[in-house]
């Protein structure tokens, strides 16, 4: 299941990159979060918590920049 999520995410990213469909960018971000959560819950205890802490820290740091969801999805710094 996780491998299909990752392959689907990669395929949709390539389609979004070349077709430049803005709405598809949010789908790619959603699939990447689902793939992360699917992998995190199957990991051992220490890597799971390390990944969750790092993902939470990244989300908190990005949310402090007070940008909209479109800029967050695009990864602008």
N, CA and C atoms as an extended XYZ file, in Angstrom:
231
Properties=species:S:1:pos:R:3:atomname:S:1:resname:S:1:resid:I:1 pbc="F F F"
N         0.830       -1.200        0.000 N   UNK     1
C         0.000        0.000        0.000 CA  UNK     1
C         0.873        1.261        0.000 C   UNK     1
N         1.888        1.290        0.883 N   UNK     2
C         2.751        2.468        0.953 CA  UNK     2
C         3.518        2.671       -0.337 C   UNK     2
N         3.956        1.577       -0.940 N   UNK     3
C         4.716        1.717       -2.181 CA  UNK     3
C         3.839        2.271       -3.296 C   UNK     3
N         2.570        1.914       -3.310 N   UNK     4
C         1.654        2.474       -4.311 CA  UNK     4
C         1.421        3.963       -4.069 C   UNK     4
N         1.352        4.362       -2.818 N   UNK     5
C         1.215        5.787       -2.508 CA  UNK     5
C         2.437        6.570       -2.982 C   UNK     5
N         3.605        6.008       -2.761 N   UNK     6
C         4.834        6.701       -3.164 CA  UNK     6
C         4.940        6.747       -4.682 C   UNK     6
N         4.638        5.645       -5.354 N   UNK     7
C         4.669        5.643       -6.821 CA  UNK     7
C         3.619        6.581       -7.398 C   UNK     7
N         2.432        6.589       -6.818 N   UNK     8
C         1.388        7.512       -7.271 CA  UNK     8
C         1.777        8.957       -7.057 C   UNK     8
N         2.410        9.231       -5.927 N   UNK     9
C         2.863       10.581       -5.635 CA  UNK     9
C         3.907       11.022       -6.658 C   UNK     9
N         4.842       10.140       -6.986 N   UNK    10
C         5.875       10.479       -7.974 CA  UNK    10
C         5.274       10.712       -9.353 C   UNK    10
N         4.341        9.859       -9.753 N   UNK    11
C         3.707       10.015      -11.059 CA  UNK    11
C         2.904       11.314      -11.126 C   UNK    11
N         2.142       11.599      -10.091 N   UNK    12
C         1.362       12.841      -10.078 CA  UNK    12
C         2.258       14.065      -10.027 C   UNK    12
N         3.391       13.970       -9.350 N   UNK    13
C         4.325       15.088       -9.335 CA  UNK    13
C         4.844       15.381      -10.734 C   UNK    13
N         5.198       14.338      -11.477 N   UNK    14
C         5.683       14.546      -12.840 CA  UNK    14
C         4.613       15.152      -13.731 C   UNK    14
N         3.377       14.671      -13.608 N   UNK    15
C         2.278       15.244      -14.385 CA  UNK    15
C         2.067       16.702      -14.007 C   UNK    15
N         2.072       16.985      -12.711 N   UNK    16
C         1.874       18.358      -12.247 CA  UNK    16
C         3.011       19.263      -12.694 C   UNK    16
N         4.222       18.760      -12.686 N   UNK    17
C         5.385       19.569      -13.049 CA  UNK    17
C         5.326       19.995      -14.515 C   UNK    17
N         4.980       19.069      -15.382 N   UNK    18
C         4.968       19.394      -16.802 CA  UNK    18
C         3.665       20.040      -17.252 C   UNK    18
N         2.543       19.667      -16.649 N   UNK    19
C         1.251       20.244      -17.043 CA  UNK    19
C         0.957       21.541      -16.310 C   UNK    19
N         1.667       21.806      -15.207 N   UNK    20
C         1.503       23.016      -14.404 CA  UNK    20
C         0.049       23.228      -13.962 C   UNK    20
N        -0.537       22.174      -13.415 N   UNK    21
C        -1.893       22.241      -12.867 CA  UNK    21
C        -1.788       22.560      -11.378 C   UNK    21
N        -2.250       23.741      -10.999 N   UNK    22
C        -2.088       24.186       -9.612 CA  UNK    22
C        -2.852       23.321       -8.623 C   UNK    22
N        -4.041       22.884       -8.982 N   UNK    23
C        -4.843       22.097       -8.049 CA  UNK    23
C        -4.205       20.734       -7.778 C   UNK    23
N        -3.455       20.222       -8.753 N   UNK    24
C        -2.827       18.918       -8.574 CA  UNK    24
C        -1.687       18.970       -7.556 C   UNK    24
N        -1.161       20.151       -7.348 N   UNK    25
C        -0.098       20.330       -6.369 CA  UNK    25
C        -0.580       19.972       -4.963 C   UNK    25
N        -1.811       20.333       -4.653 N   UNK    26
C        -2.364       20.008       -3.335 CA  UNK    26
C        -2.598       18.507       -3.185 C   UNK    26
N        -2.937       17.848       -4.289 N   UNK    27
C        -3.113       16.397       -4.252 CA  UNK    27
C        -1.774       15.716       -3.986 C   UNK    27
N        -0.707       16.206       -4.619 N   UNK    28
C         0.627       15.653       -4.400 CA  UNK    28
C         1.050       15.836       -2.946 C   UNK    28
N         0.793       17.009       -2.388 N   UNK    29
C         1.131       17.256       -0.986 CA  UNK    29
C         0.331       16.315       -0.081 C   UNK    29
N        -0.945       16.141       -0.361 N   UNK    30
C        -1.768       15.231        0.428 CA  UNK    30
C        -1.273       13.792        0.352 C   UNK    30
N        -0.895       13.351       -0.852 N   UNK    31
C        -0.361       11.997       -0.994 CA  UNK    31
C         0.963       11.832       -0.274 C   UNK    31
N         1.783       12.871       -0.288 N   UNK    32
C         3.058       12.768        0.422 CA  UNK    32
C         2.837       12.677        1.931 C   UNK    32
N         1.856       13.404        2.446 N   UNK    33
C         1.546       13.288        3.879 CA  UNK    33
C         0.991       11.910        4.218 C   UNK    33
N         0.140       11.368        3.341 N   UNK    34
C        -0.375       10.016        3.570 CA  UNK    34
C         0.743        8.982        3.515 C   UNK    34
N         1.665        9.134        2.570 N   UNK    35
C         2.790        8.204        2.483 CA  UNK    35
C         3.671        8.304        3.727 C   UNK    35
N         3.884        9.537        4.202 N   UNK    36
C         4.670        9.712        5.425 CA  UNK    36
C         3.989        9.040        6.608 C   UNK    36
N         2.702        9.290        6.784 N   UNK    37
C         1.985        8.695        7.916 CA  UNK    37
C         1.951        7.177        7.823 C   UNK    37
N         1.748        6.652        6.610 N   UNK    38
C         1.751        5.204        6.431 CA  UNK    38
C         3.091        4.586        6.777 C   UNK    38
N         4.167        5.272        6.416 N   UNK    39
C         5.502        4.764        6.732 CA  UNK    39
C         5.842        4.960        8.207 C   UNK    39
N         5.420        6.075        8.774 N   UNK    40
C         5.754        6.362       10.171 CA  UNK    40
C         5.099        5.358       11.116 C   UNK    40
N         3.878        4.973       10.832 N   UNK    41
C         3.195        4.054       11.745 CA  UNK    41
C         3.695        2.618       11.607 C   UNK    41
N         4.393        2.312       10.531 N   UNK    42
C         4.967        0.972       10.366 CA  UNK    42
C         6.421        0.900       10.829 C   UNK    42
N         7.010        2.041       11.173 N   UNK    43
C         8.425        2.080       11.573 CA  UNK    43
C         8.582        1.636       13.025 C   UNK    43
N         9.827        1.381       13.392 N   UNK    44
C        10.127        1.079       14.793 CA  UNK    44
C         9.871        2.314       15.646 C   UNK    44
N         9.924        2.123       16.949 N   UNK    45
C         9.514        3.190       17.862 CA  UNK    45
C        10.367        4.448       17.754 C   UNK    45
N        11.694        4.349       17.804 N   UNK    46
C        12.543        5.542       17.768 CA  UNK    46
C        12.457        6.278       16.424 C   UNK    46
N        12.590        5.589       15.277 N   UNK    47
C        12.459        6.309       14.009 CA  UNK    47
C        11.068        6.926       13.806 C   UNK    47
N        10.035        6.252       14.307 N   UNK    48
C         8.674        6.789       14.191 CA  UNK    48
C         8.566        8.127       14.910 C   UNK    48
N         9.022        8.175       16.156 N   UNK    49
C         8.916        9.422       16.923 CA  UNK    49
C         9.833       10.504       16.383 C   UNK    49
N        11.008       10.109       15.922 N   UNK    50
C        11.916       11.079       15.323 CA  UNK    50
C        11.293       11.704       14.071 C   UNK    50
N        10.701       10.878       13.224 N   UNK    51
C        10.040       11.387       12.023 CA  UNK    51
C         8.852       12.272       12.337 C   UNK    51
N         8.036       11.867       13.299 N   UNK    52
C         6.868       12.667       13.673 CA  UNK    52
C         7.298       14.002       14.269 C   UNK    52
N         8.330       13.985       15.104 N   UNK    53
C         8.822       15.237       15.704 CA  UNK    53
C         9.374       16.158       14.619 C   UNK    53
N        10.143       15.591       13.679 N   UNK    54
C        10.708       16.419       12.614 CA  UNK    54
C         9.620       16.976       11.695 C   UNK    54
N         8.621       16.172       11.370 N   UNK    55
C         7.520       16.646       10.521 CA  UNK    55
C         6.741       17.739       11.240 C   UNK    55
N         6.466       17.554       12.530 N   UNK    56
C         5.748       18.564       13.304 CA  UNK    56
C         6.554       19.856       13.389 C   UNK    56
N         7.867       19.734       13.612 N   UNK    57
C         8.710       20.925       13.676 CA  UNK    57
C         8.714       21.658       12.337 C   UNK    57
N         8.786       20.925       11.251 N   UNK    58
C         8.756       21.548        9.929 CA  UNK    58
C         7.449       22.267        9.658 C   UNK    58
N         6.344       21.661       10.043 N   UNK    59
C         5.036       22.292        9.851 CA  UNK    59
C         4.929       23.550       10.707 C   UNK    59
N         5.408       23.478       11.949 N   UNK    60
C         5.355       24.655       12.821 CA  UNK    60
C         6.248       25.779       12.302 C   UNK    60
N         7.433       25.452       11.834 N   UNK    61
C         8.335       26.479       11.301 CA  UNK    61
C         7.724       27.132       10.066 C   UNK    61
N         7.162       26.338        9.173 N   UNK    62
C         6.555       26.896        7.961 CA  UNK    62
C         5.313       27.715        8.282 C   UNK    62
N         4.561       27.307        9.300 N   UNK    63
C         3.349       28.061        9.640 CA  UNK    63
C         3.693       29.412       10.265 C   UNK    63
N         4.876       29.536       10.869 N   UNK    64
C         5.287       30.807       11.464 CA  UNK    64
C         5.667       31.844       10.415 C   UNK    64
N         5.882       31.425        9.186 N   UNK    65
C         6.235       32.360        8.118 CA  UNK    65
C         5.022       33.111        7.585 C   UNK    65
N         3.842       32.756        8.043 N   UNK    66
C         2.580       33.426        7.712 CA  UNK    66
C         2.357       33.532        6.210 C   UNK    66
N         2.493       32.408        5.556 N   UNK    67
C         2.197       32.344        4.134 CA  UNK    67
C         0.958       31.504        3.941 C   UNK    67
N         0.385       31.613        2.759 N   UNK    68
C        -0.814       30.854        2.454 CA  UNK    68
C        -0.503       29.407        2.108 C   UNK    68
N        -1.541       28.590        2.002 N   UNK    69
C        -1.325       27.169        1.703 CA  UNK    69
C        -0.705       26.938        0.317 C   UNK    69
N        -0.963       27.838       -0.631 N   UNK    70
C        -0.388       27.672       -1.968 CA  UNK    70
C         1.126       27.801       -1.918 C   UNK    70
N         1.636       28.780       -1.190 N   UNK    71
C         3.077       28.958       -1.083 CA  UNK    71
C         3.716       27.820       -0.306 C   UNK    71
N         3.012       27.314        0.700 N   UNK    72
C         3.546       26.177        1.445 CA  UNK    72
C         3.623       24.946        0.571 C   UNK    72
N         2.602       24.707       -0.254 N   UNK    73
C         2.585       23.549       -1.142 CA  UNK    73
C         3.667       23.665       -2.205 C   UNK    73
N         3.958       24.873       -2.643 N   UNK    74
C         4.967       25.059       -3.677 CA  UNK    74
C         6.379       25.001       -3.101 C   UNK    74
N         6.530       25.187       -1.794 N   UNK    75
C         7.815       25.070       -1.143 CA  UNK    75
C         8.694       26.292       -1.276 C   UNK    75
N         8.085       27.441       -1.480 N   UNK    76
C         8.881       28.680       -1.572 CA  UNK    76
C         9.472       28.998       -0.217 C   UNK    76
N        10.676       29.521       -0.231 N   UNK    77
C        11.306       29.912        1.035 CA  UNK    77
C        11.300       31.408        1.212 C   UNK    77
